[in-house]
Amino acid sequence: MSEVIDFLKEPWTFEFMRRGLLAAALVSVVAAVVGSFVILKGMAFIGDALPHASFGGVAVAFALGENLYVGGGIAALVTALLIGFISRRGVIRHDTAIGILFVGMFALGVLVVSRQQNYTGDLFAFVFGNVLAVSWSDVWLTVGIGLAVLAVVALFYKELLFTSYDPTMAAAAGLPVASIQYGLLALLALTTVIALQTVGIVLVVALLVTPAATAQLLTRSLRGMMALGAALGAASSVVGLYIAWYGDVSASAAIVLTATAMFLAAFLFAPAKGILWRGAQGRAASP
């Protein structure tokens, strides 16, 4: 029994592991809450686009010697608002606007990086993530932005819910649908910012989409989806960090792969919605 306790306690005796767990868990919770709206509105593509778009801002901030979080945040926010503005003009499709802008911003980042001589360590930590390297200042920044995002979702939950399910009816009821949609894009951009250091640009979309998609297979209400998604995201952080510690592998990748494994389990075995569950029910119902 003592061996099991030592096994469970050992990683958390180190401060960098405790910092990493706090940051990863909070990011996972916030991402799952915002990601529930991403899933509901079919916005997974933009969830992938904004992290990549933020790379342009990170690279520019690095070249100028400015804060990388601020650079990435500005790029993600500007891109999100531009996507909303261009797609609402009705000239081109929403997904086309996303593809154009995120590729353009990512290309800007690549161009800037190609001119730098000393980018390798600092800059590419934001591409692939390094949750075990977060400082306490990173943690408190994550806490501040994360709590602000959750507070906005709580305050405007009904409006976000109404416009997500039926924007036409919401507009007829007098809600400012455009402003609410811009606000959701801004929340998505802020969530991208706090996830950069934790899992990196490449893997942010996994935290935004995977826990929420898993919860969607297991619950019927949006509140349940958000709560369960947040719990699954936090659990992925804990399990992923154990895997990283004892397996000596990338913590960011371990967290994402844990979340992916949870999704696959739900996809196969979720009551009523799981593939194997439905197959068993169909065989039982057949004469």
Backbone as JSON, one array per atom type, in Angstrom:
{
  "sequence": "MSEVIDFLKEPWTFEFMRRGLLAAALVSVVAAVVGSFVILKGMAFIGDALPHASFGGVAVAFALGENLYVGGGIAALVTALLIGFISRRGVIRHDTAIGILFVGMFALGVLVVSRQQNYTGDLFAFVFGNVLAVSWSDVWLTVGIGLAVLAVVALFYKELLFTSYDPTMAAAAGLPVASIQYGLLALLALTTVIALQTVGIVLVVALLVTPAATAQLLTRSLRGMMALGAALGAASSVVGLYIAWYGDVSASAAIVLTATAMFLAAFLFAPAKGILWRGAQGRAASP",
  "N": [[0.83, -1.21, 0.0], [1.95, 1.23, 0.77], [3.73, 1.59, -1.3], [2.06, 2.21, -3.41], [0.98, 4.63, -2.56], [3.31, 6.19, -2.46], [3.91, 6.13, -5.17], [1.79, 7.64, -6.22], [2.18, 10.08, -4.96], [4.76, 11.0, -5.56], [5.28, 12.62, -8.02], [4.23, 15.11, -7.32], [5.76, 16.19, -5.39], [7.51, 17.94, -6.37], [7.94, 21.33, -7.18], [7.67, 22.42, -9.78], [6.06, 20.55, -11.02], [3.68, 20.81, -9.59], [3.01, 23.44, -10.27], [2.68, 23.09, -13.02], [0.5, 21.32, -13.06], [-1.55, 22.88, -11.92], [-1.78, 24.97, -13.82], [-2.35, 23.5, -16.19], [-4.72, 22.16, -15.51], [-6.53, 24.28, -15.04], [-6.53, 25.56, -17.55], [-7.59, 23.46, -19.05], [-10.17, 23.25, -17.99], [-11.32, 25.8, -18.59], [-11.06, 25.75, -21.39], [-12.73, 23.6, -22.02], [-15.24, 24.58, -21.28], [-15.6, 26.87, -22.97], [-15.17, 25.5, -25.31], [-17.45, 23.93, -25.49], [-19.39, 25.58, -26.59], [-18.13, 25.97, -29.01], [-18.31, 23.39, -30.14], [-21.11, 23.15, -30.21], [-21.87, 25.12, -32.03], [-20.61, 24.26, -34.29], [-17.94, 25.07, -34.77], [-15.37, 24.04, -34.91], [-13.29, 24.28, -36.72], [-12.51, 26.97, -36.55], [-11.58, 26.89, -34.0], [-9.22, 25.56, -34.38], [-7.99, 27.33, -36.07], [-7.48, 29.83, -34.73], [-5.42, 29.37, -32.72], [-3.25, 28.83, -34.49], [-3.19, 31.23, -35.89], [-2.41, 32.93, -33.86], [0.29, 32.49, -33.71], [1.57, 34.22, -35.46], [1.43, 36.68, -34.09], [2.87, 36.01, -31.77], [5.41, 35.55, -32.85], [6.05, 38.1, -33.92], [6.03, 39.63, -31.55], [8.15, 38.41, -30.24], [10.28, 39.09, -31.94], [10.33, 41.83, -31.52], [10.97, 41.98, -28.91], [8.99, 41.96, -27.01], [6.21, 41.06, -24.78], [5.31, 37.7, -25.17], [2.85, 36.46, -24.75], [1.07, 38.62, -24.88], [1.45, 39.43, -27.54], [0.59, 37.1, -28.93], [-2.03, 37.01, -28.02], [-3.16, 39.41, -29.0], [-2.95, 38.96, -31.77], [-4.6, 36.66, -32.05], [-7.06, 37.68, -31.17], [-7.55, 39.83, -32.96], [-7.63, 38.39, -35.36], [-9.86, 36.72, -34.89], [-11.95, 38.61, -34.68], [-11.81, 39.77, -37.21], [-12.48, 37.57, -38.79], [-15.14, 37.22, -38.04], [-16.17, 39.7, -38.91], [-15.63, 39.76, -41.74], [-16.95, 37.42, -42.67], [-19.57, 38.03, -42.05], [-20.24, 39.89, -43.9], [-21.27, 38.63, -46.03], [-20.13, 38.09, -48.45], [-18.13, 36.15, -48.82], [-17.84, 32.71, -47.71], [-18.04, 31.59, -44.26], [-16.14, 29.61, -43.46], [-14.27, 29.94, -45.45], [-13.27, 32.5, -44.96], [-12.03, 32.0, -42.52], [-10.01, 30.16, -43.31], [-8.43, 31.77, -45.02], [-7.51, 33.91, -43.35], [-6.27, 32.7, -41.1], [-4.21, 31.21, -42.22], [-2.78, 33.26, -43.41], [-1.9, 34.76, -41.16], [-0.39, 32.82, -39.85], [1.57, 32.39, -41.74], [2.8, 34.88, -41.62], [4.03, 34.65, -39.13], [5.86, 32.58, -39.66], [7.46, 33.88, -41.56], [8.61, 35.96, -40.02], [9.97, 34.45, -38.09], [11.84, 33.21, -39.71], [13.7, 35.16, -40.03], [14.97, 35.39, -37.67], [17.69, 34.72, -35.43], [17.95, 33.46, -33.04], [15.77, 31.93, -32.1], [15.01, 29.38, -31.31], [14.57, 27.98, -28.69], [12.89, 29.65, -26.9], [10.76, 30.58, -28.56], [9.66, 28.34, -29.91], [8.67, 26.88, -27.84], [6.14, 27.81, -27.55], [4.94, 26.77, -29.74], [4.9, 23.97, -29.51], [4.38, 23.63, -26.86], [5.02, 23.57, -23.3], [4.32, 22.56, -20.55], [5.53, 22.0, -18.12], [7.35, 23.93, -17.76], [6.19, 26.26, -16.97], [6.0, 29.34, -15.23], [5.37, 30.91, -11.99], [4.29, 33.4, -12.55], [3.21, 32.92, -15.07], [1.25, 31.1, -14.3], [-0.43, 32.71, -12.67], [-1.28, 34.57, -14.53], [-2.73, 32.87, -16.2], [-4.72, 32.08, -14.38], [-6.0, 34.56, -13.9], [-6.97, 35.39, -16.5], [-8.41, 33.09, -17.17], [-10.42, 32.91, -15.13], [-11.77, 35.28, -15.7], [-12.81, 34.73, -18.25], [-14.53, 32.57, -17.61], [-16.29, 33.9, -15.91], [-17.55, 35.71, -17.65], [-18.87, 33.91, -19.35], [-20.64, 32.78, -17.5], [-22.19, 35.05, -16.81], [-23.42, 35.74, -19.23], [-24.68, 33.45, -20.07], [-27.31, 32.57, -20.87], [-27.82, 34.16, -23.1], [-25.71, 33.4, -24.8], [-26.35, 30.7, -25.09], [-28.91, 30.83, -26.35], [-28.36, 32.17, -28.8], [-26.56, 30.37, -29.87], [-28.04, 28.04, -30.35], [-30.24, 28.92, -31.92], [-29.8, 31.37, -33.86], [-31.37, 32.99, -35.56], [-33.94, 33.12, -34.39], [-33.15, 34.24, -31.98], [-32.33, 36.77, -32.81], [-34.79, 37.74, -33.69], [-36.01, 37.92, -31.25], [-34.84, 40.13, -30.23], [-32.21, 40.12, -29.36], [-28.77, 41.14, -29.45], [-27.33, 39.64, -31.77], [-25.03, 39.66, -33.42], [-23.12, 41.04, -31.85], [-22.93, 39.3, -29.69], [-21.91, 37.03, -30.92], [-19.43, 38.03, -31.76], [-18.4, 38.43, -29.24], [-18.18, 35.78, -28.32], [-16.22, 34.86, -30.04], [-14.11, 36.44, -29.13], [-13.8, 35.41, -26.53], [-12.94, 32.88, -27.21], [-10.51, 33.52, -28.38], [-9.11, 34.52, -26.15], [-9.01, 32.23, -24.57], [-7.37, 30.69, -26.15], [-4.97, 32.09, -25.8], [-4.23, 31.58, -23.08], [-3.77, 28.92, -23.25], [-1.51, 28.57, -24.72], [1.17, 28.33, -23.62], [0.79, 26.05, -22.14], [-0.11, 23.71, -23.68], [0.68, 24.37, -26.2], [0.63, 25.85, -29.53], [0.04, 24.0, -31.56], [-1.47, 21.99, -30.33], [-3.62, 23.16, -29.04], [-6.23, 23.12, -30.06], [-7.08, 20.57, -29.46], [-7.65, 20.57, -26.69], [-9.72, 22.39, -26.72], [-11.71, 21.12, -28.18], [-11.83, 18.24, -27.79], [-12.4, 17.28, -24.96], [-14.95, 18.49, -24.64], [-16.38, 17.39, -26.78], [-16.34, 14.73, -26.01], [-17.87, 14.87, -23.66], [-20.29, 15.6, -24.81], [-21.17, 13.22, -25.9], [-21.98, 11.93, -23.65], [-23.81, 13.36, -22.17], [-26.89, 15.32, -22.11], [-27.62, 17.97, -21.85], [-26.52, 21.42, -22.21], [-25.32, 22.61, -19.98], [-24.59, 20.32, -18.53], [-22.82, 19.24, -20.36], [-20.79, 21.18, -20.36], [-19.92, 21.06, -17.66], [-19.16, 18.35, -17.34], [-17.3, 18.16, -19.41], [-15.35, 19.95, -18.47], [-14.54, 18.56, -16.17], [-13.51, 16.21, -17.32], [-11.45, 17.31, -18.84], [-9.77, 18.34, -16.81], [-9.15, 15.94, -15.52], [-7.75, 14.7, -17.57], [-5.48, 16.25, -17.55], [-4.3, 15.6, -15.09], [-3.85, 12.78, -15.32], [-2.32, 12.79, -17.67], [-0.02, 14.18, -16.85], [1.0, 12.38, -14.97], [1.67, 10.29, -16.73], [3.59, 11.6, -18.26], [5.56, 12.09, -16.33], [6.36, 9.52, -15.34], [6.82, 8.19, -17.71], [8.62, 9.69, -19.06], [8.04, 11.49, -21.21], [6.66, 13.94, -23.53], [4.77, 16.29, -21.78], [2.61, 17.88, -22.67], [1.74, 16.5, -24.99], [1.05, 14.07, -23.79], [-1.11, 14.8, -22.17], [-3.01, 15.59, -24.1], [-3.3, 13.19, -25.57], [-4.36, 11.56, -23.6], [-6.86, 12.78, -23.24], [-7.85, 12.25, -25.79], [-7.99, 9.46, -25.72], [-10.01, 9.15, -23.82], [-12.15, 10.22, -25.27], [-12.37, 8.33, -27.36], [-13.11, 6.08, -25.89], [-15.62, 6.88, -24.96], [-16.88, 7.25, -27.42], [-17.08, 4.65, -28.27], [-18.41, 3.27, -26.15], [-20.36, 4.84, -24.87], [-23.49, 5.2, -23.26], [-26.43, 4.83, -25.18], [-25.38, 6.52, -27.26], [-22.9, 5.52, -27.98], [-20.94, 3.6, -30.32], [-20.58, 0.76, -30.07], [-22.41, 0.29, -28.05], [-24.87, 0.99, -29.28], [-24.83, -0.88, -31.28], [-25.07, -3.27, -29.81], [-27.59, -2.85, -28.68], [-29.11, -2.81, -30.97], [-28.82, -5.44, -31.88], [-30.03, -6.79, -29.77], [-32.64, -5.97, -30.09], [-33.4, -7.05, -32.49], [-35.27, -9.67, -34.07]],
  "CA": [[0.0, 0.0, 0.0], [2.83, 2.4, 0.83], [4.31, 1.78, -2.63], [1.04, 2.89, -4.23], [0.92, 6.02, -2.09], [4.52, 6.86, -2.93], [3.76, 6.28, -6.62], [0.85, 8.73, -6.49], [2.66, 11.34, -4.38], [6.09, 11.42, -6.0], [5.38, 13.75, -8.96], [3.77, 16.38, -6.75], [6.75, 16.7, -4.43], [8.3, 18.94, -7.09], [7.13, 22.54, -7.39], [7.35, 22.64, -11.19], [4.94, 19.68, -11.35], [2.47, 21.41, -9.03], [2.67, 24.59, -11.12], [2.18, 22.58, -14.29], [-0.83, 20.76, -12.86], [-2.49, 23.98, -11.72], [-1.97, 25.65, -15.11], [-2.99, 22.61, -17.15], [-6.1, 21.88, -15.09], [-7.36, 25.46, -15.27], [-6.68, 25.71, -19.0], [-8.49, 22.41, -19.53], [-11.53, 23.59, -17.57], [-11.78, 26.94, -19.39], [-11.17, 25.32, -22.78], [-13.9, 22.74, -22.17], [-16.44, 25.41, -21.19], [-15.71, 27.6, -24.23], [-15.24, 24.5, -26.37], [-18.82, 23.44, -25.61], [-20.04, 26.44, -27.59], [-17.47, 25.68, -30.29], [-18.94, 22.17, -30.64], [-22.52, 23.41, -30.45], [-22.01, 25.96, -33.22], [-19.86, 23.71, -35.41], [-16.84, 26.0, -35.01], [-14.1, 23.38, -34.61], [-12.26, 24.8, -37.62], [-11.98, 28.22, -36.01], [-10.8, 26.5, -32.83], [-7.89, 25.22, -34.88], [-7.42, 28.49, -36.77], [-6.98, 30.9, -33.86], [-4.07, 29.07, -32.21], [-2.26, 29.01, -35.55], [-3.1, 32.67, -36.17], [-1.68, 33.58, -32.77], [1.72, 32.33, -33.93], [2.07, 35.45, -36.07], [1.63, 37.67, -33.03], [3.96, 35.55, -30.9], [6.67, 35.77, -33.56], [6.3, 39.54, -33.98], [6.38, 40.07, -30.2], [9.5, 37.9, -29.97], [11.24, 39.9, -32.7], [10.37, 43.17, -30.94], [11.36, 41.89, -27.51], [7.81, 42.23, -26.18], [5.6, 39.9, -24.14], [4.8, 36.78, -26.18], [1.42, 36.26, -24.51], [0.35, 39.78, -25.41], [1.51, 39.34, -29.0], [-0.3, 36.03, -29.37], [-3.41, 37.39, -27.71], [-3.6, 40.44, -29.96], [-3.12, 38.32, -33.09], [-5.78, 35.79, -32.01], [-8.26, 38.5, -31.04], [-7.75, 40.53, -34.22], [-8.05, 37.41, -36.37], [-11.22, 36.31, -34.57], [-12.89, 39.68, -35.02], [-11.81, 39.9, -38.67], [-13.24, 36.44, -39.34], [-16.54, 37.56, -37.85], [-16.52, 40.85, -39.74], [-15.63, 39.41, -43.17], [-17.97, 36.42, -42.97], [-20.9, 38.63, -41.91], [-20.54, 40.74, -45.06], [-22.02, 37.81, -46.97], [-19.43, 37.97, -49.74], [-17.5, 34.82, -48.83], [-18.31, 31.83, -46.65], [-17.36, 31.68, -42.97], [-14.95, 28.76, -43.43], [-13.29, 30.52, -46.36], [-12.63, 33.6, -44.23], [-11.15, 31.39, -41.52], [-8.85, 29.62, -43.98], [-7.59, 32.84, -45.54], [-6.89, 34.73, -42.31], [-5.35, 31.98, -40.21], [-3.01, 30.88, -42.98], [-2.02, 34.5, -43.57], [-1.23, 35.09, -39.9], [0.63, 31.81, -39.58], [2.67, 32.67, -42.67], [3.52, 36.02, -41.07], [4.89, 34.13, -38.08], [6.96, 31.85, -40.29], [8.34, 34.87, -42.18], [9.36, 36.64, -38.96], [10.88, 33.47, -37.5], [12.93, 32.93, -40.64], [14.67, 36.25, -39.95], [15.57, 35.41, -36.34], [18.84, 33.84, -35.27], [17.97, 32.83, -31.71], [14.38, 31.69, -31.78], [14.7, 27.96, -31.13], [14.0, 27.55, -27.41], [11.8, 30.45, -26.38], [9.62, 30.73, -29.46], [9.01, 27.09, -30.26], [7.92, 26.38, -26.68], [4.76, 28.18, -27.78], [4.41, 25.95, -30.83], [4.67, 22.6, -29.05], [3.96, 23.64, -25.46], [5.92, 23.04, -22.28], [3.57, 22.84, -19.33], [6.39, 21.85, -16.95], [8.23, 25.1, -17.68], [5.43, 27.46, -16.62], [6.4, 30.03, -14.0], [4.22, 31.36, -11.21], [3.66, 34.52, -13.26], [2.36, 32.3, -16.09], [0.1, 30.51, -13.62], [-1.36, 33.75, -12.23], [-1.89, 35.1, -15.75], [-3.74, 31.89, -16.59], [-5.82, 32.18, -13.42], [-6.73, 35.8, -14.12], [-7.72, 35.35, -17.77], [-9.35, 31.97, -17.11], [-11.58, 33.28, -14.3], [-12.52, 36.31, -16.42], [-13.57, 34.05, -19.3], [-15.62, 31.81, -16.98], [-17.26, 34.87, -15.38], [-18.33, 36.23, -18.79], [-19.76, 32.83, -19.77], [-21.71, 32.67, -16.49], [-23.06, 36.23, -16.88], [-24.16, 35.78, -20.5], [-24.95, 32.07, -20.45], [-28.58, 32.43, -21.58], [-27.67, 34.78, -24.43], [-24.84, 32.53, -25.59], [-27.12, 29.49, -25.38], [-29.97, 31.13, -27.31], [-27.78, 32.47, -30.11], [-25.89, 29.18, -30.38], [-29.02, 27.09, -30.84], [-31.1, 29.48, -32.96], [-29.49, 32.8, -33.99], [-32.47, 33.71, -36.21], [-34.95, 33.37, -33.36], [-32.56, 35.16, -31.01], [-32.39, 38.11, -33.41], [-36.19, 38.14, -33.67], [-36.35, 38.25, -29.85], [-34.21, 41.4, -29.89], [-30.85, 39.98, -28.86], [-27.73, 41.6, -30.39], [-26.67, 38.39, -32.15], [-23.68, 39.92, -33.93], [-22.25, 41.38, -30.73], [-22.72, 38.08, -28.89], [-21.0, 36.16, -31.68], [-18.1, 38.62, -31.64], [-17.95, 38.17, -27.87], [-17.76, 34.38, -28.24], [-14.92, 34.78, -30.72], [-13.12, 37.04, -28.23], [-13.55, 34.43, -25.47], [-12.14, 31.82, -27.83], [-9.15, 34.05, -28.54], [-8.48, 34.58, -24.82], [-8.73, 30.85, -24.17], [-6.18, 30.31, -26.92], [-3.79, 32.72, -25.19], [-3.8, 30.92, -21.84], [-3.38, 27.54, -23.54], [-0.3, 28.52, -25.54], [2.32, 27.79, -22.89], [0.47, 24.75, -21.55], [-0.04, 22.62, -24.67], [1.25, 24.87, -27.44], [-0.25, 26.22, -30.63], [-0.35, 22.83, -32.35], [-2.39, 21.1, -29.63], [-4.7, 23.89, -28.36], [-7.54, 22.69, -30.56], [-7.47, 19.33, -28.79], [-8.3, 20.91, -25.42], [-10.96, 23.1, -27.0], [-12.72, 20.28, -28.82], [-11.93, 16.84, -27.39], [-13.2, 17.03, -23.76], [-16.34, 18.9, -24.86], [-16.99, 16.39, -27.66], [-16.55, 13.53, -25.18], [-19.02, 15.14, -22.79], [-21.5, 15.62, -25.63], [-21.61, 11.84, -26.06], [-22.4, 11.38, -22.35], [-24.83, 14.2, -21.53], [-27.89, 15.86, -23.03], [-27.78, 19.42, -21.67], [-25.29, 22.19, -22.38], [-24.69, 22.74, -18.66], [-23.94, 19.05, -18.24], [-21.7, 19.11, -21.28], [-19.72, 22.05, -19.89], [-19.4, 20.57, -16.39], [-18.45, 17.08, -17.55], [-16.13, 18.44, -20.22], [-14.34, 20.53, -17.6], [-14.01, 17.48, -15.31], [-12.69, 15.33, -18.16], [-10.23, 18.04, -19.18], [-8.91, 18.35, -15.63], [-8.66, 14.57, -15.32], [-6.73, 14.46, -18.59], [-4.26, 16.93, -17.11], [-3.69, 14.81, -14.01], [-3.35, 11.51, -15.87], [-1.26, 13.1, -18.62], [1.21, 14.53, -16.14], [1.55, 11.12, -14.44], [2.3, 9.59, -17.85], [4.81, 12.34, -18.62], [6.55, 11.93, -15.27], [6.9, 8.16, -15.26], [7.2, 7.71, -19.04], [9.63, 10.6, -19.61], [7.57, 11.93, -22.52], [6.11, 15.3, -23.54], [3.58, 16.44, -20.95], [1.52, 18.4, -23.5], [1.23, 15.41, -25.82], [0.43, 13.07, -22.92], [-2.42, 15.34, -21.77], [-3.91, 15.53, -25.26], [-3.57, 11.8, -25.9], [-5.27, 11.07, -22.57], [-8.18, 13.29, -23.62], [-8.26, 11.52, -26.98], [-8.38, 8.1, -25.29], [-11.33, 9.27, -23.19], [-13.14, 10.4, -26.33], [-12.55, 7.06, -28.06], [-13.87, 5.2, -25.0], [-17.01, 7.34, -24.99], [-17.38, 7.0, -28.77], [-17.4, 3.23, -28.38], [-19.2, 2.66, -25.08], [-21.31, 5.75, -24.24], [-24.88, 4.74, -23.32], [-27.31, 5.4, -26.2], [-24.68, 7.13, -28.39], [-21.69, 4.78, -28.33], [-21.08, 2.69, -31.45], [-20.78, -0.62, -29.6], [-23.67, 0.27, -27.27], [-25.97, 0.98, -30.22], [-24.81, -2.18, -31.96], [-25.62, -4.26, -28.89], [-29.01, -2.6, -28.55], [-29.76, -3.24, -32.22], [-28.87, -6.92, -31.91], [-31.01, -7.24, -28.79], [-33.99, -5.67, -30.55], [-33.72, -7.82, -33.68], [-35.91, -10.97, -33.73]],
  "C": [[0.87, 1.26, 0.0], [3.47, 2.68, -0.52], [3.34, 2.53, -3.53], [0.96, 4.37, -3.85], [2.14, 6.8, -2.56], [4.46, 7.11, -4.44], [2.88, 7.48, -6.95], [1.39, 10.08, -6.02], [3.92, 11.89, -5.03], [6.11, 12.61, -6.96], [5.09, 15.09, -8.32], [4.68, 16.9, -5.64], [7.62, 17.79, -5.06], [7.42, 20.13, -7.45], [6.76, 22.73, -8.85], [6.2, 21.74, -11.64], [3.64, 20.25, -10.81], [2.03, 22.62, -9.84], [2.06, 24.12, -12.44], [0.77, 22.03, -14.17], [-1.87, 21.86, -12.71], [-2.81, 24.67, -13.04], [-2.75, 24.76, -16.08], [-4.45, 22.35, -16.79], [-7.0, 23.07, -15.36], [-7.59, 25.7, -16.76], [-7.68, 24.69, -19.53], [-9.94, 22.72, -19.19], [-12.08, 24.72, -18.44], [-11.99, 26.53, -20.84], [-12.41, 24.45, -22.99], [-15.2, 23.56, -22.13], [-16.65, 26.18, -22.49], [-15.86, 26.62, -25.39], [-16.63, 23.9, -26.54], [-19.6, 24.27, -26.61], [-19.43, 26.23, -28.97], [-18.09, 24.45, -30.94], [-20.38, 22.44, -31.06], [-22.74, 24.18, -31.74], [-21.24, 25.42, -34.43], [-18.67, 24.56, -35.8], [-15.47, 25.36, -34.77], [-12.97, 23.91, -35.49], [-11.66, 26.09, -37.09], [-11.2, 27.95, -34.72], [-9.4, 26.08, -33.19], [-7.2, 26.45, -35.47], [-6.8, 29.5, -35.83], [-5.64, 30.58, -33.21], [-2.99, 29.26, -33.26], [-2.08, 30.49, -35.88], [-2.3, 33.39, -35.1], [-0.17, 33.48, -32.95], [2.33, 33.56, -34.58], [2.34, 36.51, -35.04], [2.75, 37.3, -32.09], [5.3, 35.84, -31.56], [7.03, 37.24, -33.63], [6.73, 40.07, -32.61], [7.79, 39.61, -29.83], [10.54, 38.76, -30.67], [11.4, 41.29, -32.11], [10.79, 43.17, -29.48], [10.22, 42.18, -26.55], [7.26, 40.93, -25.6], [4.95, 38.99, -25.18], [3.31, 36.51, -26.01], [0.61, 37.4, -25.11], [0.31, 39.74, -26.93], [0.56, 38.28, -29.53], [-1.76, 36.37, -29.14], [-3.96, 38.41, -28.68], [-3.86, 39.81, -31.33], [-4.37, 37.45, -33.12], [-7.06, 36.61, -31.97], [-8.57, 39.23, -32.35], [-8.24, 39.58, -35.3], [-9.49, 36.98, -36.15], [-12.23, 37.36, -35.0], [-12.95, 39.9, -36.54], [-12.6, 38.77, -39.34], [-14.74, 36.74, -39.21], [-17.0, 38.68, -38.77], [-16.64, 40.47, -41.21], [-16.76, 38.45, -43.51], [-19.38, 37.0, -42.87], [-21.23, 39.56, -43.07], [-21.32, 39.97, -46.12], [-21.35, 37.61, -48.31], [-18.76, 36.61, -49.88], [-17.99, 34.03, -47.64], [-17.44, 31.97, -45.4], [-16.08, 30.85, -42.97], [-13.87, 29.27, -44.37], [-12.53, 31.66, -45.69], [-11.65, 33.07, -43.2], [-9.86, 30.91, -42.19], [-7.89, 30.69, -44.46], [-6.82, 33.53, -44.41], [-5.91, 33.93, -41.46], [-4.08, 31.57, -40.94], [-2.14, 32.11, -43.17], [-1.26, 34.86, -42.31], [-0.14, 34.09, -39.57], [1.84, 32.04, -40.49], [3.48, 33.88, -42.2], [4.48, 35.57, -39.99], [6.1, 33.4, -38.64], [7.96, 32.82, -40.9], [9.21, 35.55, -41.13], [10.39, 35.7, -38.36], [12.08, 33.22, -38.4], [14.01, 34.01, -40.61], [15.39, 36.29, -38.6], [16.7, 34.4, -36.25], [18.78, 33.03, -33.97], [16.57, 32.49, -31.22], [14.11, 30.33, -31.17], [13.98, 27.64, -29.82], [12.76, 28.32, -27.01], [10.56, 30.4, -27.26], [8.91, 29.41, -29.7], [8.41, 26.36, -29.05], [6.44, 26.7, -26.84], [4.13, 27.37, -28.9], [4.02, 24.57, -30.3], [4.26, 22.52, -27.58], [5.0, 23.06, -24.52], [5.31, 23.36, -20.91], [4.46, 22.78, -18.08], [7.36, 23.02, -16.8], [7.48, 26.37, -17.3], [5.94, 28.03, -15.3], [5.15, 30.41, -13.21], [3.54, 32.55, -11.86], [2.77, 34.0, -14.38], [1.09, 31.73, -15.46], [-0.91, 31.59, -13.25], [-2.02, 34.45, -13.41], [-3.0, 34.17, -16.24], [-4.96, 31.96, -15.68], [-6.66, 33.42, -13.7], [-7.58, 35.77, -15.38], [-8.78, 34.25, -17.73], [-10.59, 32.3, -16.3], [-12.42, 34.35, -14.98], [-13.38, 35.69, -17.52], [-14.77, 33.3, -18.7], [-16.69, 32.75, -16.43], [-18.14, 35.41, -16.5], [-19.32, 35.16, -19.27], [-20.92, 32.69, -18.79], [-22.69, 33.84, -16.6], [-23.95, 36.22, -18.12], [-24.51, 34.39, -20.99], [-26.22, 31.94, -21.29], [-28.48, 33.01, -23.0], [-26.8, 33.92, -25.34], [-25.57, 31.25, -26.01], [-28.14, 29.74, -26.48], [-29.4, 31.36, -28.71], [-27.05, 31.27, -30.71], [-26.88, 28.2, -31.0], [-29.82, 27.65, -32.02], [-30.85, 30.97, -33.11], [-30.61, 33.61, -34.64], [-33.55, 34.07, -35.21], [-34.44, 34.35, -32.31], [-32.6, 36.59, -31.53], [-33.82, 38.63, -33.4], [-36.64, 38.53, -32.26], [-35.67, 39.52, -29.38], [-32.8, 41.31, -29.35], [-29.84, 40.49, -29.9], [-26.84, 40.43, -30.82], [-25.24, 38.63, -32.61], [-22.71, 40.21, -32.8], [-21.94, 40.15, -29.88], [-21.77, 37.14, -29.61], [-19.57, 36.7, -31.66], [-17.53, 38.35, -30.24], [-17.47, 36.74, -27.7], [-16.41, 34.19, -28.92], [-13.8, 35.36, -29.85], [-12.78, 36.08, -27.09], [-12.69, 33.28, -25.99], [-10.69, 32.26, -28.0], [-8.42, 34.09, -27.2], [-8.14, 33.18, -24.31], [-7.5, 30.32, -24.89], [-4.91, 30.84, -26.27], [-3.31, 31.93, -23.97], [-3.38, 29.47, -22.08], [-2.05, 27.43, -24.28], [0.87, 27.86, -24.82], [2.06, 26.37, -22.41], [0.61, 23.62, -22.56], [0.5, 23.08, -26.01], [0.22, 25.1, -28.53], [-0.81, 24.99, -31.34], [-1.47, 22.04, -31.67], [-3.54, 21.82, -28.92], [-6.06, 23.38, -28.78], [-8.02, 21.42, -29.87], [-8.17, 19.63, -27.46], [-9.62, 21.63, -25.65], [-12.08, 22.14, -27.44], [-12.91, 18.93, -28.14], [-12.72, 16.6, -26.09], [-14.67, 17.39, -23.94], [-17.06, 17.89, -25.75], [-17.25, 15.09, -26.9], [-17.77, 13.7, -24.3], [-20.33, 15.14, -23.57], [-22.07, 14.22, -25.85], [-22.24, 11.28, -24.79], [-23.5, 12.17, -21.67], [-25.79, 14.73, -22.58], [-28.03, 17.37, -22.94], [-26.44, 20.12, -21.86], [-24.57, 22.37, -21.05], [-23.95, 21.46, -18.28], [-22.72, 18.83, -19.1], [-20.52, 19.95, -20.81], [-19.08, 21.51, -18.62], [-18.6, 19.28, -16.58], [-17.2, 17.29, -18.4], [-15.0, 19.03, -19.39], [-13.71, 19.46, -16.71], [-13.1, 16.55, -16.11], [-11.39, 16.01, -18.55], [-9.25, 18.07, -18.02], [-8.33, 16.97, -15.36], [-7.59, 14.22, -16.33], [-5.4, 15.09, -18.2], [-3.53, 16.11, -16.05], [-3.07, 13.53, -14.57], [-2.19, 11.76, -16.83], [0.06, 13.45, -17.94], [1.83, 13.31, -15.45], [2.29, 10.37, -15.55], [3.62, 10.27, -18.23], [5.92, 12.11, -17.6], [7.19, 10.55, -15.3], [7.34, 7.62, -16.62], [8.27, 8.55, -19.7], [9.29, 11.01, -21.04], [7.02, 13.34, -22.4], [4.82, 15.36, -22.73], [2.38, 16.91, -21.77], [0.9, 17.29, -24.34], [0.52, 14.36, -24.98], [-0.96, 13.52, -22.48], [-3.42, 15.2, -22.91], [-4.26, 14.09, -25.6], [-4.48, 11.15, -24.86], [-6.7, 11.51, -22.87], [-8.72, 12.54, -24.84], [-8.71, 10.1, -26.64], [-9.75, 8.11, -24.61], [-12.43, 9.42, -24.24], [-13.42, 9.08, -27.03], [-13.35, 6.07, -27.21], [-15.35, 5.58, -25.01], [-17.64, 7.05, -26.35], [-17.81, 5.54, -28.94], [-18.48, 2.78, -27.39], [-20.25, 3.58, -24.45], [-22.73, 5.2, -24.36], [-25.68, 5.54, -24.35], [-26.56, 5.92, -27.42], [-23.44, 6.36, -28.83], [-21.93, 3.77, -29.44], [-21.36, 1.26, -31.0], [-22.07, -0.75, -28.81], [-24.86, 0.16, -28.23], [-26.02, -0.35, -30.98], [-25.4, -3.27, -31.11], [-27.13, -4.1, -28.74], [-29.76, -3.05, -29.81], [-29.86, -4.75, -32.31], [-29.9, -7.45, -30.93], [-32.43, -7.02, -29.27], [-34.4, -6.51, -31.76], [-34.3, -9.18, -33.3], [-34.95, -12.13, -33.94]]
}
